[in-house]
Amino acid sequence: MDAKLLDILVCPLCKGPLVYLKEAQELVCKADRLAFPIRDGIPVMLEDEARRLAETEEIR
């Protein structure tokens, strides 16, 4: 993931910061508890494509 792109990307819902999870290839919004997938190096920033995090799932 390009560091410059990570600096400007925000959650499309709350406009909050995102956490990059390299192993899972996801960008996570802690506030909304959503994980947006990264496919072929491209972040998919659509709510319908996001995975809702389980209550027990920890975000680092």
Secondary structure, 3 states (H helix, E strand, C coil): CCHHHHHHCCCCCCCCCCEEECCCCEEEECCCCEEEEEECCEECCCHHHCEECCCCCCCC
